[in-house]
Amino acid sequence: MPKTIQIRDLDDEVYAALVRRAAESAVTVPELLRAEAARLVARPSMREWLERTRQRSAPTTSARVVEALDDLRGPWPDAGR
């Protein structure tokens, strides 16, 4: 079931900027804020992001990157000379 959110004490400049952005996108301010809220919650929180990055394996060194690229590319054309 849809919920309603009310924001109080919004600065005039902020509201004017929201009106401009909504007009540029040919939507209403509530439609703009609804889309922005959906975009915001689709991203992980800072805590979730940090936790995921801590679980990654050790960073790849540039030497390992070059080695992987060499494996993909194959031998250099002048390697036999």
N, C-alpha and C positions, 0 to 999 in steps of 0.2 A: 504494500500500500504506500503510495507517495507521501512524503513528509514535507512540511513547510519549515523553512529556516528564515528567521528575521534578523537582520543586522542593524544594530542601532548605533547612533553617533558616528556615522560615516562622514568623513570630511567632504566638504563641497567639491574640492578639487578631485578627490578620488571618484566621487559619483559622476562628475562631469567627464572624467576620462573613461569611465565605464560606458556612459551614454555614447561617447564618440566611438569607442571600439565596437559597441553593439551596432551602431549605425553603419560603420565601415563593413561589418559582416552581414548587414541586412537582417539582423535579429533583434529581439528585445533584450533589455538588460537581464531579466530573469533567465531567458534562454542562454545568453552568454555565460552567466554565472553557473547555470546547470551544466553546461558543457565543460566549463573550467573545473567544476567540482568533480565531475566524472573523470577528467584527465588527471586530476590531482590524486584521487584514490587508486587509479590504475598503476601508479608508480609505487615502488616500495618506499617505506619510510626510511629515514636515515639509519635507524637502528637495524632494520632488516637488511639494508644494503651493506652496511658494515659487517654484519654477521656473515652474509654470503661471500663477501670478498675475503674475509678471514679464512673461510673454508677452502678457498682455491689452493691449488698446488703452488709450489715455489715459482717465483717469476722466471720467465724464460730469458736466458741471457742472449745478447746479440749474437754470440758465436753459435748458439743452438739454432737461432733463427736462420742465420746464413747457411748452416749445415742442412737444415730442412729445405731451404730454397734450392741449394745445390742438388739435393736428392730429387726434387721435383723437376728441375731443369735438365738434369742429365749432365754428361761430361761436356766440358767446354770444347768448341770446335777445334781449337789449336792445341788441345791437350796432348795429342799424339806427336807433336813436333819435337 
